[in-house]
Amino acid sequence: MSRFLTIFLILSLFAACNSDDYDPYVRVEPNSIVVPAAGGDYQITVGAALSWTMSGNAEWCTPSATSGPTGEVIMLRIAPNTSGKKRSVTYTFTCGDQPATLTVMQEAGNSTISVAPSSITALAEGDSQSVTVTSSGPWTMSGNAKWCTPSATSGPTGGTISLRIAPNTSDKERSVTYTFTCGKQTATLTVTQSGKTGSVDFGDYEEENWN
């Protein structure tokens, strides 16, 4: 009887030690990174007792791995920031029910934006024009006129925008100014449309009086 009791105690002790050795934990070092606008490759170390996973997503920050059997070194490839605004992403590492976080913050870059041409004169009978937006990052377009419809009011980078301009049935000239913004930088586009001009039909008069 004492022999069985001894074996039982040994197995219980072994199970307890085994459980302690494999209690889930995870840590990330460093747990925050500040990256300059130029971007680059950065290294972090994941320490974990068991397998781990990494969640979180940003197109501009690409990890070399998002899971592993135990801890390991991960490389983060961070693209240049040309948006003119700071950006950040937080990743969560999980091992069992234990979490750890990593926050990556990137400084703002020097944004640029231009519109060519910067002014357009449209025909009174209606017109279709296009402009080219050149930007270092995402841009938005503000300004509104019911008679002038742009094909897009935002974009990830520069591109060509078409403007559909309705006929001007008034004899007065009209105009609208659009503002394009990328980060802290702006550019403007002014669209001017001439008024409708009156016309006189001299056909009958000429036939009767000029022959």
RAZIKA-V948975 format. One record per pair of residues at least 24 apart in sequence whose ideal C-beta (glycine too) atoms are under 6 Angstrom apart, sorted by sequence separation. I is the first residue (numbers start at 0). J is the second residue. D is the distance in Angstrom with one decimal. If there is no record, write none. Layout:
# RAZIKA-V948975
i: <I/I>
j: <J/J>
d: <D/D>
This chain:
# RAZIKA-V948975
i: <24/46/83/111/133/170/23/45/80/110/132/167/169/170/23/25/45/110/112/132/21/81/83/167/168/44/60/80/131/147/167/42/43/129/130/57/144/42/129/55/142/40/41/55/128/142/55/142/40/55/127/142/53/54/140/141/126/38/53/125/140/38/125/38/51/52/125/138/139/37/124/34/51/60/121/138/147/36/123/49/136/47/134/81/82/81/82/130/27/114/25/112/25/112/36/123/23/30/31/32/33/34/35/110/117/118/119/120/121/23/25/27/36/110/112/114/123/24/26/111/113/23/25/27/110/112/114/84/83/82/83>
j: <48/70/107/135/157/194/48/70/105/135/157/192/194/195/49/51/71/136/138/158/48/108/110/194/195/72/88/108/159/175/195/72/73/159/160/88/175/74/161/88/175/74/75/89/162/176/90/177/76/91/163/178/90/91/177/178/164/77/92/164/179/78/165/79/92/93/166/179/180/79/166/77/94/103/164/181/190/80/167/94/181/94/181/135/136/136/137/188/92/179/92/179/94/181/106/193/94/101/102/103/104/105/106/181/188/189/190/191/192/95/97/99/108/182/184/186/195/97/99/184/186/97/99/101/184/186/188/182/182/182/183>
d: <5.1/4.1/5.4/4.6/4.2/4.3/5.7/4.8/4.9/5.1/4.5/5.0/5.6/5.5/5.2/5.3/5.8/5.7/5.7/5.8/5.9/4.6/2.9/5.8/5.9/5.5/5.6/4.4/5.4/5.6/5.7/6.0/5.3/5.6/5.4/3.8/3.7/5.8/5.0/5.9/6.0/5.7/4.6/6.0/4.8/5.9/3.7/3.7/5.4/6.0/5.7/5.9/5.6/5.0/5.5/5.0/4.4/4.3/5.3/5.9/5.3/5.1/5.7/4.5/5.6/5.3/4.1/5.7/5.3/5.6/5.3/5.2/4.4/5.5/4.5/4.4/5.4/4.6/4.7/5.4/5.6/4.4/4.3/4.0/3.7/4.5/6.0/5.9/5.6/5.5/5.1/5.6/3.7/3.8/4.8/4.8/4.6/5.6/4.6/5.0/5.1/4.4/5.4/4.6/5.8/4.6/4.9/5.2/4.2/2.8/5.3/4.8/3.8/3.0/5.0/4.7/4.9/5.3/5.4/5.9/5.2/5.0/4.8/4.8/4.8/5.0/4.9/5.7/1.6/5.6/5.2>
